[in-house]
Amino acid sequence: MDDSGLRASSLSAAFAVFSVRVRGRRSAGSRSRRLPGVTRRAGGGRSRESWRRRTMADADHRVILNVGGIRHETYKATLKKIPATRLSRLTEALANYDPILNEYFFDRHPGVFAQILNYYRTGKLHYPTDVCGPLFEEELEFWGLDANQARSNCRSTSRTLLYLSSSSSSSL
């Protein structure tokens, strides 16, 4: 048998061993890992129906917000953390809800919205350094948030940075 025939038979033997192990025949020393919260059928496999039900239930609690072409996904409960705001009052009856895509569309600044969504998640509102103060405050007003809730240290830092960058460019 030439060298290439020997390699081919070795490869097919290795593949046969591999496929036997992949199909679930384990050696006596191997342990089976169980994923938390995953139910198993009598045959040892995961319950696809159980997984599908959990996934569908989780999807019922999530919301997709398309802001300026950038899709953000969060939980409905997150948006309820700050009451009496535009995001806390989302319903599928709104004109900006697309039932085909299952998302809400807002033609607003997506970078600023990332900070706003982070505020819902963490309870801390930070002024972004790459956006001017009036634009950020206009976005806050649109979403129904109070600009006075922003952390004062972030506000002074970003305005100082904006002032420094504009004064240094004028001296050049």
C-alpha positions in Angstrom: 0.0 0.0 0.0 1.5 3.4 -0.9 1.8 6.3 1.5 -1.4 8.1 0.4 -3.5 5.0 0.8 -2.2 4.5 4.3 -3.0 8.1 5.2 -6.6 7.7 3.8 -7.2 4.6 5.8 -5.9 6.3 9.0 -8.1 9.3 8.4 -11.2 7.1 7.9 -10.4 5.1 11.0 -10.0 8.4 13.0 -13.2 9.7 11.6 -15.0 6.5 12.6 -13.8 6.9 16.2 -14.7 10.6 16.2 -18.2 10.0 14.9 -18.9 7.3 17.5 -17.9 9.7 20.3 -20.0 12.5 18.9 -23.1 10.3 18.7 -23.0 10.0 22.5 -21.1 6.8 23.2 -18.8 7.9 25.9 -16.1 6.1 27.8 -16.7 5.0 31.3 -14.7 7.9 32.8 -16.4 10.8 30.9 -19.0 12.9 32.7 -22.1 14.4 31.2 -22.5 18.1 31.7 -26.0 19.4 32.4 -27.0 22.9 31.6 -28.9 24.7 34.4 -32.7 25.0 33.8 -32.6 22.6 30.8 -35.0 19.7 31.1 -34.2 16.3 29.6 -36.4 13.9 27.8 -36.6 10.2 28.8 -34.0 9.5 26.0 -31.5 11.9 27.6 -32.0 14.8 25.0 -33.0 18.3 25.9 -36.7 19.2 25.6 -37.0 21.4 22.5 -40.6 22.3 23.5 -39.4 23.5 26.9 -36.7 25.6 25.3 -39.1 27.0 22.8 -41.6 28.0 25.5 -38.9 29.7 27.6 -37.6 31.6 24.5 -41.1 32.7 23.5 -41.8 33.9 27.1 -38.6 35.8 27.1 -39.4 37.4 23.8 -42.7 38.6 25.2 -40.8 40.6 27.8 -38.3 42.2 25.3 -38.7 45.2 23.1 -36.7 46.4 20.1 -36.1 50.1 19.6 -34.8 51.3 16.3 -33.3 54.7 16.9 -31.8 56.5 13.9 -31.2 53.1 12.2 -29.5 51.5 15.2 -31.4 48.7 16.8 -31.4 48.5 20.6 -33.0 45.6 22.5 -34.0 45.7 26.2 -36.6 44.4 28.5 -40.0 46.1 28.9 -39.5 46.1 32.6 -36.3 48.2 32.1 -38.3 50.9 30.4 -40.9 50.9 33.2 -38.2 51.9 35.7 -38.7 55.6 34.9 -42.4 56.3 34.8 -44.2 59.1 32.8 -41.6 59.0 30.0 -42.0 58.3 26.3 -40.4 54.9 26.7 -42.4 53.8 29.7 -45.6 54.3 27.7 -44.8 52.3 24.6 -47.8 50.4 23.1 -48.2 48.6 19.8 -51.0 51.1 18.9 -48.4 53.8 18.4 -47.8 55.0 14.9 -44.1 54.3 15.1 -44.6 50.6 15.9 -43.8 48.2 12.9 -45.7 44.9 13.5 -43.8 43.2 10.7 -40.4 44.0 12.2 -41.7 43.9 15.7 -39.9 47.1 16.6 -40.5 50.8 17.3 -38.8 53.3 15.1 -37.6 56.8 16.3 -35.8 59.2 13.9 -33.5 60.5 16.7 -29.8 60.6 17.5 -28.7 57.0 18.1 -25.5 57.9 20.0 -27.4 60.0 22.5 -30.1 57.3 22.8 -27.4 54.8 23.9 -26.8 57.1 26.9 -30.5 57.4 27.6 -31.1 53.7 27.5 -28.1 53.2 29.8 -29.8 55.6 32.2 -32.9 53.3 32.3 -30.6 50.3 33.0 -28.3 51.9 35.6 -30.1 54.9 37.0 -27.1 57.1 36.2 -27.4 59.7 33.4 -24.1 60.9 31.9 -23.5 63.6 29.4 -21.6 62.2 26.4 -18.4 64.2 25.7 -18.9 64.0 21.9 -22.3 65.7 21.8 -23.0 69.4 22.5 -25.1 70.2 25.6 -28.1 71.7 23.9 -28.5 68.7 21.6 -28.3 66.3 24.5 -30.9 68.4 26.5 -33.2 68.4 23.4 -33.0 64.6 23.2 -33.7 64.3 26.9 -36.8 66.5 26.5 -38.0 64.4 23.6 -37.7 61.2 25.6 -39.4 62.9 28.6 -36.4 63.0 30.9 -35.2 65.9 33.1 -31.8 67.3 32.2 -31.2 68.1 35.9 -30.9 64.3 36.5 -27.6 64.2 34.8 -24.6 63.8 37.0 -23.1 67.2 37.7 -19.5 65.9 37.4 -20.1 64.6 33.9 -21.8 67.8 32.8 -19.0 70.0 34.0 -16.4 67.7 32.5 -17.9 67.5 29.1 -18.5 71.2 28.9 -15.0 71.9 30.1 -13.7 69.5 27.4 -15.8 71.2 24.8 -14.6 74.6 25.9 -11.0 73.5 25.9 -11.2 72.0 22.5 -12.9 75.1 20.9 -10.5 77.5 22.6 -7.4 75.6 21.7 -8.5 75.4 18.0 -9.0 79.2 17.9 -5.5 79.9 19.2 -3.9 77.9 16.3 
